[in-house]
Each structure stands twice: as structure tokens, then as C-alpha cells.
Amino acid sequence: MEQKTKSERLGEVIQLLKKIYDFGIDKTDENLLEFKKILTQWMEDGKFRKGSIKLFSHERELIYELYSRKGMDIEICLKYRKGL
């Protein structure tokens, strides 16, 4: 299956970050900055990534799957984690 171009991955990252910021996650949140590093690495090398990041300030866990194949959108889920 054909891989996404760097430009396509960049477009997905921009859309994803807008949604996260619209949700109210602070752009300077330390753990969000760590996720942004992961996004940057994915955008650069196009290698599949899957994992989670804890957003303590919002009692949320950000679960992500970053796909590189065309036709597969990247996925994130913000799960509520009481007392996180």
C-alpha cells in the first residue's frame, strides 16, 4: 500500500493539533509537548507509532495511533482518567 507523503502527514498533524487546542489543552503542557515531539518524528520518518500520553492537568490520557499508509487516518482518543 502507498505511503503518505511528508506533506500529507504535516497536514494531518496540523488538523490534529487544532482539535487538541480547541478541546482546551494548554499548548505549553509538558506532556503535550512530548506528544508534539512524537508527532514531529512521525511526520519526518513516516514510521507507524502507537502509544499514550498522560495529560495530568486535564485528567485525560491521550491514546494515539499514527498511520503512514494512505487511506488510514491518524487516530487519537482523549480518555477521562479520574484522579490522574
C-alpha positions as CSV (number, residue, x, y, z in Angstrom):
1,M,0.0,0.0,0.0
2,E,1.2,3.5,-0.8
3,Q,2.7,5.6,2.0
4,K,1.6,9.2,2.8
5,T,3.9,11.9,1.8
6,K,5.6,14.2,4.3
7,S,3.3,17.0,3.2
8,E,0.2,14.8,3.8
9,R,1.5,13.8,7.3
10,L,2.1,17.5,8.1
11,G,-1.5,18.4,7.1
12,E,-2.8,15.7,9.4
13,V,-0.7,16.9,12.3
14,I,-1.9,20.5,11.9
15,Q,-5.5,19.4,11.9
16,L,-5.0,17.1,14.9
17,L,-3.2,19.9,17.0
18,K,-6.0,22.3,16.2
19,K,-8.6,19.8,17.6
20,I,-6.5,19.3,20.7
21,Y,-6.1,23.0,21.3
22,D,-9.9,23.5,20.7
23,F,-10.5,21.0,23.4
24,G,-8.7,23.3,25.8
25,I,-5.4,21.5,26.2
26,D,-2.7,24.1,27.0
27,K,-0.1,24.4,24.3
28,T,2.7,24.5,26.9
29,D,1.6,21.4,28.8
30,E,4.8,19.4,29.4
31,N,3.2,16.1,28.3
32,L,1.6,17.6,25.2
33,L,5.0,18.9,24.2
34,E,6.2,15.4,24.5
35,F,3.4,14.2,22.2
36,K,4.3,17.0,19.7
37,K,7.9,15.6,19.6
38,I,6.4,12.2,18.7
39,L,4.2,13.9,16.0
40,T,7.3,15.6,14.6
41,Q,9.3,12.4,14.5
42,W,6.3,10.6,12.7
43,M,6.0,13.5,10.3
44,E,9.7,13.2,9.4
45,D,10.2,9.5,9.1
46,G,6.6,8.2,8.5
47,K,7.0,5.2,10.8
48,F,3.9,3.8,12.5
49,R,3.6,4.8,16.1
50,K,1.1,3.8,18.8
51,G,1.0,4.8,22.5
52,S,-0.4,7.0,25.1
53,I,0.5,10.2,27.0
54,K,-1.0,11.3,30.3
55,L,-2.4,14.8,30.5
56,F,-2.5,15.2,34.3
57,S,-3.8,18.8,34.2
58,H,-7.0,17.6,32.4
59,E,-7.3,14.1,34.0
60,R,-7.0,12.7,30.5
61,E,-5.0,10.0,28.7
62,L,-4.3,10.8,25.1
63,I,-4.2,7.5,23.2
64,Y,-2.8,7.7,19.7
65,E,-2.2,5.6,16.6
66,L,-0.2,7.3,13.8
67,Y,-0.6,5.5,10.5
68,S,1.6,6.1,7.5
69,R,-0.4,4.3,4.8
70,K,-2.7,6.3,2.5
71,G,-6.3,5.9,3.3
72,M,-5.7,5.4,7.0
73,D,-6.3,8.5,9.2
74,I,-4.3,9.0,12.3
75,E,-6.4,8.4,15.4
76,I,-6.4,9.9,18.9
77,C,-8.7,9.4,21.8
78,L,-8.8,11.5,25.0
79,K,-10.0,9.2,27.8
80,Y,-11.1,10.6,31.1
81,R,-9.0,9.2,34.0
82,K,-10.4,10.3,37.3
83,G,-7.6,11.2,39.8
84,L,-4.9,11.1,37.1
